[in-house]
């Protein structure tokens, strides 16, 4: 960038500790305030799948409206 300020991907890399190349800028900003919070999980990390409960993958009949 010509302004001398760090770009968005560099800031994200600094915050997460991942290399800048891991991220992609799409030019879109989404309002996530109405979305369910999603935990950040590195699925490549050893043991990340260990806590996955198969029942969570099925539709919950109590949620049917």
Phi and psi restraints in degrees (value plus and minus 20) as a CYANA .aco file:
   2 UNK   PHI    -105.4   -65.4
   2 UNK   PSI     -35.6     4.4
   3 UNK   PHI     -98.0   -58.0
   3 UNK   PSI     -32.8     7.2
   4 UNK   PHI      63.4   103.4
   4 UNK   PSI     -23.5    16.5
   5 UNK   PHI    -107.9   -67.9
   5 UNK   PSI     128.9   168.9
   6 UNK   PHI     -87.5   -47.5
   6 UNK   PSI     124.3   164.3
   7 UNK   PHI    -101.2   -61.2
   7 UNK   PSI     148.6   188.6
   8 UNK   PHI     -77.1   -37.1
   8 UNK   PSI     -64.1   -24.1
   9 UNK   PHI     -85.7   -45.7
   9 UNK   PSI     -56.1   -16.1
  10 UNK   PHI     -86.7   -46.7
  10 UNK   PSI     -60.3   -20.3
  11 UNK   PHI     -83.9   -43.9
  11 UNK   PSI     -64.7   -24.7
  12 UNK   PHI     -81.5   -41.5
  12 UNK   PSI     -61.6   -21.6
  13 UNK   PHI     -82.8   -42.8
  13 UNK   PSI     -61.9   -21.9
  14 UNK   PHI     -83.5   -43.5
  14 UNK   PSI     -60.1   -20.1
  15 UNK   PHI     -90.5   -50.5
  15 UNK   PSI     -56.5   -16.5
  16 UNK   PHI    -115.3   -75.3
  16 UNK   PSI     -43.3    -3.3
  17 UNK   PHI      66.0   106.0
  17 UNK   PSI     -21.6    18.4
  18 UNK   PHI    -107.3   -67.3
  18 UNK   PSI     136.5   176.5
  19 UNK   PHI     -86.1   -46.1
  19 UNK   PSI     129.1   169.1
  20 UNK   PHI     -76.0   -36.0
  20 UNK   PSI     -54.2   -14.2
  21 UNK   PHI     -87.1   -47.1
  21 UNK   PSI     -35.8     4.2
  22 UNK   PHI     -91.7   -51.7
  22 UNK   PSI     -41.3    -1.3
  23 UNK   PHI    -124.6   -84.6
  23 UNK   PSI     136.0   176.0
  24 UNK   PHI    -149.8  -109.8
  24 UNK   PSI     110.2   150.2
  25 UNK   PHI    -112.0   -72.0
  25 UNK   PSI     104.1   144.1
  26 UNK   PHI    -122.2   -82.2
  26 UNK   PSI     -28.0    12.0
  27 UNK   PHI      60.1   100.1
  27 UNK   PSI     -11.5    28.5
  28 UNK   PHI    -134.0   -94.0
  28 UNK   PSI     122.3   162.3
  29 UNK   PHI    -138.1   -98.1
  29 UNK   PSI     106.4   146.4
  30 UNK   PHI    -133.7   -93.7
  30 UNK   PSI     123.2   163.2
  31 UNK   PHI    -105.5   -65.5
  31 UNK   PSI      89.2   129.2
  32 UNK   PHI    -116.2   -76.2
  32 UNK   PSI     -11.6    28.4
  33 UNK   PHI     -83.5   -43.5
  33 UNK   PSI     -48.9    -8.9
  34 UNK   PHI    -111.8   -71.8
  34 UNK   PSI     -20.0    20.0
  35 UNK   PHI    -113.6   -73.6
  35 UNK   PSI     135.8   175.8
  36 UNK   PHI     -87.4   -47.4
  36 UNK   PSI     120.0   160.0
  37 UNK   PHI     -85.2   -45.2
  37 UNK   PSI     117.8   157.8
  38 UNK   PHI    -138.2   -98.2
  38 UNK   PSI     100.9   140.9
  39 UNK   PHI     -87.5   -47.5
  39 UNK   PSI     125.5   165.5
  40 UNK   PHI    -104.7   -64.7
  40 UNK   PSI     100.3   140.3
  41 UNK   PHI    -149.0  -109.0
  41 UNK   PSI     111.6   151.6
  42 UNK   PHI    -109.9   -69.9
  42 UNK   PSI      79.8   119.8
  43 UNK   PHI     -86.3   -46.3
  43 UNK   PSI     -36.5     3.5
  44 UNK   PHI    -100.5   -60.5
  44 UNK   PSI     -33.9     6.1
  45 UNK   PHI     -88.2   -48.2
  45 UNK   PSI     116.9   156.9
  46 UNK   PHI     -79.6   -39.6
  46 UNK   PSI     110.2   150.2
  47 UNK   PHI      66.5   106.5
  47 UNK   PSI     -19.7    20.3
  48 UNK   PHI     -84.1   -44.1
  48 UNK   PSI     -49.0    -9.0
  49 UNK   PHI    -106.7   -66.7
  49 UNK   PSI     -28.9    11.1
  50 UNK   PHI     -81.0   -41.0
  50 UNK   PSI     -54.3   -14.3
  51 UNK   PHI    -109.1   -69.1
  51 UNK   PSI     -19.0    21.0
  52 UNK   PHI     -91.7   -51.7
  52 UNK   PSI     106.2   146.2
  53 UNK   PHI    -122.3   -82.3
  53 UNK   PSI     101.5   141.5
  54 UNK   PHI     -79.0   -39.0
  54 UNK   PSI     -48.2    -8.2
  55 UNK   PHI     -85.9   -45.9
  55 UNK   PSI     -43.1    -3.1
  56 UNK   PHI     -90.3   -50.3
  56 UNK   PSI     -39.1     0.9
  57 UNK   PHI    -104.0   -64.0
  57 UNK   PSI     -36.6     3.4
  58 UNK   PHI    -110.7   -70.7
  58 UNK   PSI     135.5   175.5
  59 UNK   PHI     -86.2   -46.2
  59 UNK   PSI     118.1   158.1
  60 UNK   PHI    -109.1   -69.1
  60 UNK   PSI      96.0   136.0
  61 UNK   PHI     -81.9   -41.9
  61 UNK   PSI     -43.9    -3.9
  62 UNK   PHI     -91.2   -51.2
  62 UNK   PSI     -38.2     1.8
  63 UNK   PHI    -105.4   -65.4
  63 UNK   PSI     -29.2    10.8
  64 UNK   PHI     -87.5   -47.5
  64 UNK   PSI     111.7   151.7
